[in-house]
Amino acid sequence: MKVEAKYYALKDDHIECQLCPHFCKVLPGKYGICRGRKHEEKKFWATNYGETTSIAIDPIEKKPLYHFYPGAQILSIACNSCNMRCPFCQNWEISQGEVNTQYVGPEILKKMCKDHESIGVAYTYTEPLMWFEYLLDAGKLIREAGGKNVLVSNGLINEEPFSDIIPLIDAMNIDLKTLDPDIYKKTLHGDLDTVKKTIEIAYANCHIEITNLIVTGLNDKKEEIDKLIDYVASIDRNIPLHFSRYYPNYKYTKSPTRETVLEYAYEKARGKLHYVYIGNLPTEDGSHTICPKCGNMLIERMYFQAIIKGLKGNKCNRCGEEIPVIV
């Protein structure tokens, strides 16, 4: 199915897409960089509307979201589009390759959410913001039915369209790759300033957590890690920050992130942020939620299972500290 896309302008011999900072100039019969928007008959079409590569029921912790309904299950769905070109992409088979899709309309998605007793829908795995028209329609239905809308995103979207979608979003995990603008531009085909603006808008409007995949030889220097920690802390020390271990994938063959690098990031961040986590490591030590005031174990995690142990509502049951968690 295809529907007319939003945010584009018809020029003399091409269409200019205005959804993300690439501002793709798309000739007739061609697609933009995301592969989900096509120029046909002097109109721009969202050809990826409802076209789904993956559907699963996941623990909310897998997004990762550790402070948003811990222990809950959420229906997770993905499109076949992405507007970045990370050479180490962990989901490249569905984000960069040609894959079969299945049409899941907004009404079908709403029914699936109810049938599986999910808290809502996570638009995830690839880049959901390139599913813009579908997000608007599906997000409204899920919200009207009492469900939650979750985005797991690279944050590469222009401010105006993002401002249209954010009122429908309850929580986001944004993948902040680095604070080096050259890496964003030359290696990842993204734009750091745009991602930072998305983070700021999301922070003001919904629950937000941030993930940083530490990639060997790319963004694993101490000074780079320090800059990223300082940036997150400058917004709010209560934002949960997830450091994730890279493994060789797609076009990158460098060795996995050294554990000592992840340990450095974890300890350094804990000095400036209240909630820091490590992912993709065979240990649970960096996955628990601890009260920053008294050290009480609030949420214990084993793999993707969460056990609430020290919370009374959203407060520590030992010292009464208010915790930024939605339960």
Contacts in CASP RR format, 6 or more apart in sequence:
PFRMAT RR
TARGET T0000
AUTHOR 0000-0000-0000
METHOD contacts of the structure
MODEL  1
MKVEAKYYALKDDHIECQLCPHFCKVLPGKYGICRGRKHEEKKFWATNYG
ETTSIAIDPIEKKPLYHFYPGAQILSIACNSCNMRCPFCQNWEISQGEVN
TQYVGPEILKKMCKDHESIGVAYTYTEPLMWFEYLLDAGKLIREAGGKNV
LVSNGLINEEPFSDIIPLIDAMNIDLKTLDPDIYKKTLHGDLDTVKKTIE
IAYANCHIEITNLIVTGLNDKKEEIDKLIDYVASIDRNIPLHFSRYYPNY
KYTKSPTRETVLEYAYEKARGKLHYVYIGNLPTEDGSHTICPKCGNMLIE
RMYFQAIIKGLKGNKCNRCGEEIPVIV
1 49 0 8 1.000
1 50 0 8 1.000
1 51 0 8 1.000
1 103 0 8 1.000
1 105 0 8 1.000
2 38 0 8 1.000
2 45 0 8 1.000
2 46 0 8 1.000
2 47 0 8 1.000
2 49 0 8 1.000
3 45 0 8 1.000
3 46 0 8 1.000
3 49 0 8 1.000
3 133 0 8 1.000
4 43 0 8 1.000
4 44 0 8 1.000
4 45 0 8 1.000
4 46 0 8 1.000
4 133 0 8 1.000
5 17 0 8 1.000
5 19 0 8 1.000
5 37 0 8 1.000
5 44 0 8 1.000
5 45 0 8 1.000
5 46 0 8 1.000
5 132 0 8 1.000
5 133 0 8 1.000
6 19 0 8 1.000
6 132 0 8 1.000
6 133 0 8 1.000
6 136 0 8 1.000
6 161 0 8 1.000
6 164 0 8 1.000
7 17 0 8 1.000
7 18 0 8 1.000
7 19 0 8 1.000
7 132 0 8 1.000
7 158 0 8 1.000
7 160 0 8 1.000
7 161 0 8 1.000
8 15 0 8 1.000
8 16 0 8 1.000
8 17 0 8 1.000
8 18 0 8 1.000
8 19 0 8 1.000
8 37 0 8 1.000
8 44 0 8 1.000
9 15 0 8 1.000
9 16 0 8 1.000
9 18 0 8 1.000
10 42 0 8 1.000
10 43 0 8 1.000
11 25 0 8 1.000
13 27 0 8 1.000
14 25 0 8 1.000
14 26 0 8 1.000
14 27 0 8 1.000
14 28 0 8 1.000
14 39 0 8 1.000
15 25 0 8 1.000
15 26 0 8 1.000
15 39 0 8 1.000
15 42 0 8 1.000
15 43 0 8 1.000
15 44 0 8 1.000
16 23 0 8 1.000
16 24 0 8 1.000
16 25 0 8 1.000
16 26 0 8 1.000
17 23 0 8 1.000
17 24 0 8 1.000
17 26 0 8 1.000
17 32 0 8 1.000
17 37 0 8 1.000
17 44 0 8 1.000
18 158 0 8 1.000
18 160 0 8 1.000
18 161 0 8 1.000
19 34 0 8 1.000
19 37 0 8 1.000
19 129 0 8 1.000
19 130 0 8 1.000
19 132 0 8 1.000
19 157 0 8 1.000
19 158 0 8 1.000
19 161 0 8 1.000
20 34 0 8 1.000
20 83 0 8 1.000
20 129 0 8 1.000
20 130 0 8 1.000
20 156 0 8 1.000
20 157 0 8 1.000
20 158 0 8 1.000
20 194 0 8 1.000
21 156 0 8 1.000
21 158 0 8 1.000
21 190 0 8 1.000
21 191 0 8 1.000
21 194 0 8 1.000
22 32 0 8 1.000
22 33 0 8 1.000
22 83 0 8 1.000
22 189 0 8 1.000
22 190 0 8 1.000
24 32 0 8 1.000
24 33 0 8 1.000
24 37 0 8 1.000
26 32 0 8 1.000
26 37 0 8 1.000
26 38 0 8 1.000
26 39 0 8 1.000
26 44 0 8 1.000
27 39 0 8 1.000
28 39 0 8 1.000
28 40 0 8 1.000
28 42 0 8 1.000
29 38 0 8 1.000
29 39 0 8 1.000
29 40 0 8 1.000
30 38 0 8 1.000
30 39 0 8 1.000
31 37 0 8 1.000
31 38 0 8 1.000
31 39 0 8 1.000
31 47 0 8 1.000
32 38 0 8 1.000
33 83 0 8 1.000
33 85 0 8 1.000
33 189 0 8 1.000
34 48 0 8 1.000
34 81 0 8 1.000
34 82 0 8 1.000
34 83 0 8 1.000
34 127 0 8 1.000
34 130 0 8 1.000
35 48 0 8 1.000
35 80 0 8 1.000
35 81 0 8 1.000
35 82 0 8 1.000
36 46 0 8 1.000
36 47 0 8 1.000
36 48 0 8 1.000
36 79 0 8 1.000
36 80 0 8 1.000
36 81 0 8 1.000
36 130 0 8 1.000
37 44 0 8 1.000
37 45 0 8 1.000
37 46 0 8 1.000
37 47 0 8 1.000
37 48 0 8 1.000
37 130 0 8 1.000
38 44 0 8 1.000
38 45 0 8 1.000
38 47 0 8 1.000
39 45 0 8 1.000
46 131 0 8 1.000
46 132 0 8 1.000
46 133 0 8 1.000
46 134 0 8 1.000
48 79 0 8 1.000
48 80 0 8 1.000
48 81 0 8 1.000
48 101 0 8 1.000
48 130 0 8 1.000
48 131 0 8 1.000
48 134 0 8 1.000
49 131 0 8 1.000
49 133 0 8 1.000
49 134 0 8 1.000
50 79 0 8 1.000
50 103 0 8 1.000
50 104 0 8 1.000
50 105 0 8 1.000
50 106 0 8 1.000
50 131 0 8 1.000
50 134 0 8 1.000
50 138 0 8 1.000
51 79 0 8 1.000
51 80 0 8 1.000
51 101 0 8 1.000
51 102 0 8 1.000
51 103 0 8 1.000
52 77 0 8 1.000
52 78 0 8 1.000
52 79 0 8 1.000
52 101 0 8 1.000
52 102 0 8 1.000
52 103 0 8 1.000
52 104 0 8 1.000
53 78 0 8 1.000
53 79 0 8 1.000
53 80 0 8 1.000
53 94 0 8 1.000
53 99 0 8 1.000
53 100 0 8 1.000
53 101 0 8 1.000
53 125 0 8 1.000
53 126 0 8 1.000
54 76 0 8 1.000
54 77 0 8 1.000
54 78 0 8 1.000
54 94 0 8 1.000
54 125 0 8 1.000
55 75 0 8 1.000
55 76 0 8 1.000
55 77 0 8 1.000
55 78 0 8 1.000
55 102 0 8 1.000
55 104 0 8 1.000
55 112 0 8 1.000
56 75 0 8 1.000
56 76 0 8 1.000
57 73 0 8 1.000
57 74 0 8 1.000
57 75 0 8 1.000
57 76 0 8 1.000
57 116 0 8 1.000
57 118 0 8 1.000
58 73 0 8 1.000
58 74 0 8 1.000
58 76 0 8 1.000
58 122 0 8 1.000
58 124 0 8 1.000
58 304 0 8 1.000
59 71 0 8 1.000
59 72 0 8 1.000
59 73 0 8 1.000
59 74 0 8 1.000
59 304 0 8 1.000
59 305 0 8 1.000
59 306 0 8 1.000
60 68 0 8 1.000
60 69 0 8 1.000
60 70 0 8 1.000
60 71 0 8 1.000
60 72 0 8 1.000
60 73 0 8 1.000
60 74 0 8 1.000
60 119 0 8 1.000
60 122 0 8 1.000
60 150 0 8 1.000
61 70 0 8 1.000
61 71 0 8 1.000
61 301 0 8 1.000
61 304 0 8 1.000
61 305 0 8 1.000
61 306 0 8 1.000
62 76 0 8 1.000
62 304 0 8 1.000
63 74 0 8 1.000
63 76 0 8 1.000
63 122 0 8 1.000
63 124 0 8 1.000
63 150 0 8 1.000
63 152 0 8 1.000
63 173 0 8 1.000
64 173 0 8 1.000
64 209 0 8 1.000
64 211 0 8 1.000
64 242 0 8 1.000
64 277 0 8 1.000
64 279 0 8 1.000
65 150 0 8 1.000
65 171 0 8 1.000
65 173 0 8 1.000
65 207 0 8 1.000
65 209 0 8 1.000
66 209 0 8 1.000
66 240 0 8 1.000
66 242 0 8 1.000
66 275 0 8 1.000
66 277 0 8 1.000
66 287 0 8 1.000
66 289 0 8 1.000
66 299 0 8 1.000
66 301 0 8 1.000
66 306 0 8 1.000
67 207 0 8 1.000
67 209 0 8 1.000
67 240 0 8 1.000
67 275 0 8 1.000
67 289 0 8 1.000
67 323 0 8 1.000
67 324 0 8 1.000
67 325 0 8 1.000
67 326 0 8 1.000
68 150 0 8 1.000
68 170 0 8 1.000
68 171 0 8 1.000
68 207 0 8 1.000
68 209 0 8 1.000
68 325 0 8 1.000
68 326 0 8 1.000
69 119 0 8 1.000
69 148 0 8 1.000
69 326 0 8 1.000
69 327 0 8 1.000
70 289 0 8 1.000
70 299 0 8 1.000
70 306 0 8 1.000
70 308 0 8 1.000
70 325 0 8 1.000
70 327 0 8 1.000
71 305 0 8 1.000
71 306 0 8 1.000
71 308 0 8 1.000
72 119 0 8 1.000
73 116 0 8 1.000
73 117 0 8 1.000
73 118 0 8 1.000
73 119 0 8 1.000
74 118 0 8 1.000
74 119 0 8 1.000
74 120 0 8 1.000
74 121 0 8 1.000
74 122 0 8 1.000
74 148 0 8 1.000
74 150 0 8 1.000
75 109 0 8 1.000
75 112 0 8 1.000
75 113 0 8 1.000
75 116 0 8 1.000
75 118 0 8 1.000
75 120 0 8 1.000
75 121 0 8 1.000
75 122 0 8 1.000
76 121 0 8 1.000
76 122 0 8 1.000
76 124 0 8 1.000
76 125 0 8 1.000
77 104 0 8 1.000
77 109 0 8 1.000
77 121 0 8 1.000
77 122 0 8 1.000
77 123 0 8 1.000
77 124 0 8 1.000
78 91 0 8 1.000
78 94 0 8 1.000
78 123 0 8 1.000
78 124 0 8 1.000
78 125 0 8 1.000
78 126 0 8 1.000
78 128 0 8 1.000
79 123 0 8 1.000
79 126 0 8 1.000
79 127 0 8 1.000
79 128 0 8 1.000
79 130 0 8 1.000
79 131 0 8 1.000
79 134 0 8 1.000
80 94 0 8 1.000
80 95 0 8 1.000
80 97 0 8 1.000
80 99 0 8 1.000
80 101 0 8 1.000
80 126 0 8 1.000
81 95 0 8 1.000
81 126 0 8 1.000
81 127 0 8 1.000
81 130 0 8 1.000
81 131 0 8 1.000
82 89 0 8 1.000
82 95 0 8 1.000
82 96 0 8 1.000
82 126 0 8 1.000
82 127 0 8 1.000
82 130 0 8 1.000
82 154 0 8 1.000
83 127 0 8 1.000
83 129 0 8 1.000
83 130 0 8 1.000
83 154 0 8 1.000
83 156 0 8 1.000
83 189 0 8 1.000
83 190 0 8 1.000
84 127 0 8 1.000
84 154 0 8 1.000
84 156 0 8 1.000
84 188 0 8 1.000
84 189 0 8 1.000
84 190 0 8 1.000
85 96 0 8 1.000
85 188 0 8 1.000
85 189 0 8 1.000
86 177 0 8 1.000
86 187 0 8 1.000
86 188 0 8 1.000
86 250 0 8 1.000
87 187 0 8 1.000
87 250 0 8 1.000
87 251 0 8 1.000
87 252 0 8 1.000
88 213 0 8 1.000
88 215 0 8 1.000
88 218 0 8 1.000
88 246 0 8 1.000
88 248 0 8 1.000
88 249 0 8 1.000
88 250 0 8 1.000
88 251 0 8 1.000
88 252 0 8 1.000
89 95 0 8 1.000
89 96 0 8 1.000
89 249 0 8 1.000
89 250 0 8 1.000
90 213 0 8 1.000
90 246 0 8 1.000
90 247 0 8 1.000
90 249 0 8 1.000
90 250 0 8 1.000
91 125 0 8 1.000
91 126 0 8 1.000
92 249 0 8 1.000
92 250 0 8 1.000
93 99 0 8 1.000
94 125 0 8 1.000
94 126 0 8 1.000
95 125 0 8 1.000
95 126 0 8 1.000
95 127 0 8 1.000
96 250 0 8 1.000
104 112 0 8 1.000
105 134 0 8 1.000
105 138 0 8 1.000
106 134 0 8 1.000
106 137 0 8 1.000
106 138 0 8 1.000
106 139 0 8 1.000
106 140 0 8 1.000
106 141 0 8 1.000
107 141 0 8 1.000
109 121 0 8 1.000
109 138 0 8 1.000
109 141 0 8 1.000
109 142 0 8 1.000
110 138 0 8 1.000
110 141 0 8 1.000
110 142 0 8 1.000
110 145 0 8 1.000
112 118 0 8 1.000
113 120 0 8 1.000
113 121 0 8 1.000
113 142 0 8 1.000
113 145 0 8 1.000
113 147 0 8 1.000
114 145 0 8 1.000
118 147 0 8 1.000
119 147 0 8 1.000
119 148 0 8 1.000
120 142 0 8 1.000
120 147 0 8 1.000
120 148 0 8 1.000
120 149 0 8 1.000
120 150 0 8 1.000
121 138 0 8 1.000
121 139 0 8 1.000
121 142 0 8 1.000
121 147 0 8 1.000
121 148 0 8 1.000
121 149 0 8 1.000
121 150 0 8 1.000
122 150 0 8 1.000
122 151 0 8 1.000
122 152 0 8 1.000
123 131 0 8 1.000
123 135 0 8 1.000
123 149 0 8 1.000
123 150 0 8 1.000
123 151 0 8 1.000
123 152 0 8 1.000
124 150 0 8 1.000
124 151 0 8 1.000
124 152 0 8 1.000
125 152 0 8 1.000
127 153 0 8 1.000
127 154 0 8 1.000
127 156 0 8 1.000
128 135 0 8 1.000
128 151 0 8 1.000
128 152 0 8 1.000
128 153 0 8 1.000
129 135 0 8 1.000
129 151 0 8 1.000
129 153 0 8 1.000
129 154 0 8 1.000
129 155 0 8 1.000
129 156 0 8 1.000
129 157 0 8 1.000
129 162 0 8 1.000
129 165 0 8 1.000
132 157 0 8 1.000
132 161 0 8 1.000
132 165 0 8 1.000
135 151 0 8 1.000
135 165 0 8 1.000
135 168 0 8 1.000
136 164 0 8 1.000
136 165 0 8 1.000
136 168 0 8 1.000
139 149 0 8 1.000
139 168 0 8 1.000
140 168 0 8 1.000
142 148 0 8 1.000
142 149 0 8 1.000
143 149 0 8 1.000
143 168 0 8 1.000
148 170 0 8 1.000
148 171 0 8 1.000
149 168 0 8 1.000
149 169 0 8 1.000
149 170 0 8 1.000
149 171 0 8 1.000
150 169 0 8 1.000
150 170 0 8 1.000
150 171 0 8 1.000
150 172 0 8 1.000
150 173 0 8 1.000
151 169 0 8 1.000
151 171 0 8 1.000
151 172 0 8 1.000
151 173 0 8 1.000
152 172 0 8 1.000
152 173 0 8 1.000
152 175 0 8 1.000
153 172 0 8 1.000
153 173 0 8 1.000
153 174 0 8 1.000
153 175 0 8 1.000
153 198 0 8 1.000
154 174 0 8 1.000
154 175 0 8 1.000
154 177 0 8 1.000
154 195 0 8 1.000
155 162 0 8 1.000
155 174 0 8 1.000
155 175 0 8 1.000
155 194 0 8 1.000
155 195 0 8 1.000
155 198 0 8 1.000
155 199 0 8 1.000
156 190 0 8 1.000
156 191 0 8 1.000
156 194 0 8 1.000
156 195 0 8 1.000
156 198 0 8 1.000
157 194 0 8 1.000
157 198 0 8 1.000
158 194 0 8 1.000
159 197 0 8 1.000
159 198 0 8 1.000
159 201 0 8 1.000
162 198 0 8 1.000
162 201 0 8 1.000
163 201 0 8 1.000
166 201 0 8 1.000
166 202 0 8 1.000
166 205 0 8 1.000
166 206 0 8 1.000
167 205 0 8 1.000
169 202 0 8 1.000
169 205 0 8 1.000
169 206 0 8 1.000
170 206 0 8 1.000
170 207 0 8 1.000
171 206 0 8 1.000
171 207 0 8 1.000
171 208 0 8 1.000
171 209 0 8 1.000
171 326 0 8 1.000
172 202 0 8 1.000
172 206 0 8 1.000
172 207 0 8 1.000
172 208 0 8 1.000
172 209 0 8 1.000
173 208 0 8 1.000
173 209 0 8 1.000
173 210 0 8 1.000
173 211 0 8 1.000
173 242 0 8 1.000
174 195 0 8 1.000
174 198 0 8 1.000
174 199 0 8 1.000
174 202 0 8 1.000
174 208 0 8 1.000
174 209 0 8 1.000
174 210 0 8 1.000
174 211 0 8 1.000
175 210 0 8 1.000
175 211 0 8 1.000
175 212 0 8 1.000
175 213 0 8 1.000
176 195 0 8 1.000
176 199 0 8 1.000
176 210 0 8 1.000
176 211 0 8 1.000
176 212 0 8 1.000
176 228 0 8 1.000
176 231 0 8 1.000
176 232 0 8 1.000
177 183 0 8 1.000
177 184 0 8 1.000
177 188 0 8 1.000
177 195 0 8 1.000
177 212 0 8 1.000
177 213 0 8 1.000
177 219 0 8 1.000
178 184 0 8 1.000
178 192 0 8 1.000
178 212 0 8 1.000
178 218 0 8 1.000
178 219 0 8 1.000
178 224 0 8 1.000
178 228 0 8 1.000
179 192 0 8 1.000
179 224 0 8 1.000
179 227 0 8 1.000
179 228 0 8 1.000
179 231 0 8 1.000
180 192 0 8 1.000
180 219 0 8 1.000
180 224 0 8 1.000
181 191 0 8 1.000
181 192 0 8 1.000
181 193 0 8 1.000
183 218 0 8 1.000
183 219 0 8 1.000
184 190 0 8 1.000
184 191 0 8 1.000
184 192 0 8 1.000
184 195 0 8 1.000
185 191 0 8 1.000
185 192 0 8 1.000
187 218 0 8 1.000
196 231 0 8 1.000
199 208 0 8 1.000
199 210 0 8 1.000
199 235 0 8 1.000
200 235 0 8 1.000
202 208 0 8 1.000
203 235 0 8 1.000
203 236 0 8 1.000
203 239 0 8 1.000
207 326 0 8 1.000
208 239 0 8 1.000
209 239 0 8 1.000
209 240 0 8 1.000
209 241 0 8 1.000
209 242 0 8 1.000
210 232 0 8 1.000
210 239 0 8 1.000
210 240 0 8 1.000
210 241 0 8 1.000
210 242 0 8 1.000
211 241 0 8 1.000
211 242 0 8 1.000
211 243 0 8 1.000
211 244 0 8 1.000
212 219 0 8 1.000
212 228 0 8 1.000
212 241 0 8 1.000
212 242 0 8 1.000
212 243 0 8 1.000
212 244 0 8 1.000
212 265 0 8 1.000
213 244 0 8 1.000
213 245 0 8 1.000
213 246 0 8 1.000
214 220 0 8 1.000
214 225 0 8 1.000
214 243 0 8 1.000
214 244 0 8 1.000
214 245 0 8 1.000
214 246 0 8 1.000
214 257 0 8 1.000
214 261 0 8 1.000
214 262 0 8 1.000
214 265 0 8 1.000
215 246 0 8 1.000
215 252 0 8 1.000
215 254 0 8 1.000
215 257 0 8 1.000
216 246 0 8 1.000
216 254 0 8 1.000
216 255 0 8 1.000
216 256 0 8 1.000
216 257 0 8 1.000
216 258 0 8 1.000
217 254 0 8 1.000
219 225 0 8 1.000
219 228 0 8 1.000
220 257 0 8 1.000
220 258 0 8 1.000
220 261 0 8 1.000
222 264 0 8 1.000
222 268 0 8 1.000
225 261 0 8 1.000
225 264 0 8 1.000
225 265 0 8 1.000
225 268 0 8 1.000
226 268 0 8 1.000
229 241 0 8 1.000
229 265 0 8 1.000
229 268 0 8 1.000
229 269 0 8 1.000
229 272 0 8 1.000
229 273 0 8 1.000
230 272 0 8 1.000
232 239 0 8 1.000
232 241 0 8 1.000
232 269 0 8 1.000
232 273 0 8 1.000
233 272 0 8 1.000
233 273 0 8 1.000
237 272 0 8 1.000
237 273 0 8 1.000
237 274 0 8 1.000
238 273 0 8 1.000
238 274 0 8 1.000
238 275 0 8 1.000
238 324 0 8 1.000
239 273 0 8 1.000
239 275 0 8 1.000
240 275 0 8 1.000
240 276 0 8 1.000
240 277 0 8 1.000
240 324 0 8 1.000
241 269 0 8 1.000
241 273 0 8 1.000
241 275 0 8 1.000
241 276 0 8 1.000
241 277 0 8 1.000
242 277 0 8 1.000
242 278 0 8 1.000
242 279 0 8 1.000
243 262 0 8 1.000
243 265 0 8 1.000
243 266 0 8 1.000
243 269 0 8 1.000
243 276 0 8 1.000
243 277 0 8 1.000
243 278 0 8 1.000
243 279 0 8 1.000
244 278 0 8 1.000
244 279 0 8 1.000
244 280 0 8 1.000
245 256 0 8 1.000
245 257 0 8 1.000
245 259 0 8 1.000
245 262 0 8 1.000
245 278 0 8 1.000
245 279 0 8 1.000
245 280 0 8 1.000
245 281 0 8 1.000
246 252 0 8 1.000
246 256 0 8 1.000
246 257 0 8 1.000
246 280 0 8 1.000
247 256 0 8 1.000
247 280 0 8 1.000
248 254 0 8 1.000
248 255 0 8 1.000
248 256 0 8 1.000
259 281 0 8 1.000
262 278 0 8 1.000
262 281 0 8 1.000
265 278 0 8 1.000
266 276 0 8 1.000
266 278 0 8 1.000
266 286 0 8 1.000
269 276 0 8 1.000
270 276 0 8 1.000
274 292 0 8 1.000
275 289 0 8 1.000
275 292 0 8 1.000
275 324 0 8 1.000
276 286 0 8 1.000
277 286 0 8 1.000
277 287 0 8 1.000
278 285 0 8 1.000
278 286 0 8 1.000
278 287 0 8 1.000
279 286 0 8 1.000
279 287 0 8 1.000
284 300 0 8 1.000
284 301 0 8 1.000
284 302 0 8 1.000
284 303 0 8 1.000
287 301 0 8 1.000
288 297 0 8 1.000
288 298 0 8 1.000
288 299 0 8 1.000
288 300 0 8 1.000
288 301 0 8 1.000
289 297 0 8 1.000
289 298 0 8 1.000
289 299 0 8 1.000
289 301 0 8 1.000
289 323 0 8 1.000
289 325 0 8 1.000
290 296 0 8 1.000
290 297 0 8 1.000
290 298 0 8 1.000
291 297 0 8 1.000
291 298 0 8 1.000
291 310 0 8 1.000
291 316 0 8 1.000
291 318 0 8 1.000
291 319 0 8 1.000
291 321 0 8 1.000
291 323 0 8 1.000
292 321 0 8 1.000
293 316 0 8 1.000
293 319 0 8 1.000
293 320 0 8 1.000
293 321 0 8 1.000
294 316 0 8 1.000
294 318 0 8 1.000
294 319 0 8 1.000
294 321 0 8 1.000
296 310 0 8 1.000
296 316 0 8 1.000
296 317 0 8 1.000
296 318 0 8 1.000
296 319 0 8 1.000
297 309 0 8 1.000
297 310 0 8 1.000
298 308 0 8 1.000
298 309 0 8 1.000
298 310 0 8 1.000
298 311 0 8 1.000
298 316 0 8 1.000
298 323 0 8 1.000
298 325 0 8 1.000
299 306 0 8 1.000
299 307 0 8 1.000
299 308 0 8 1.000
299 309 0 8 1.000
299 310 0 8 1.000
299 311 0 8 1.000
299 325 0 8 1.000
300 306 0 8 1.000
300 307 0 8 1.000
300 309 0 8 1.000
301 307 0 8 1.000
308 327 0 8 1.000
310 316 0 8 1.000
310 317 0 8 1.000
310 318 0 8 1.000
311 317 0 8 1.000
311 323 0 8 1.000
311 325 0 8 1.000
311 327 0 8 1.000
312 320 0 8 1.000
313 327 0 8 1.000
314 322 0 8 1.000
314 323 0 8 1.000
314 324 0 8 1.000
314 325 0 8 1.000
314 326 0 8 1.000
314 327 0 8 1.000
315 321 0 8 1.000
315 322 0 8 1.000
315 323 0 8 1.000
316 323 0 8 1.000
END
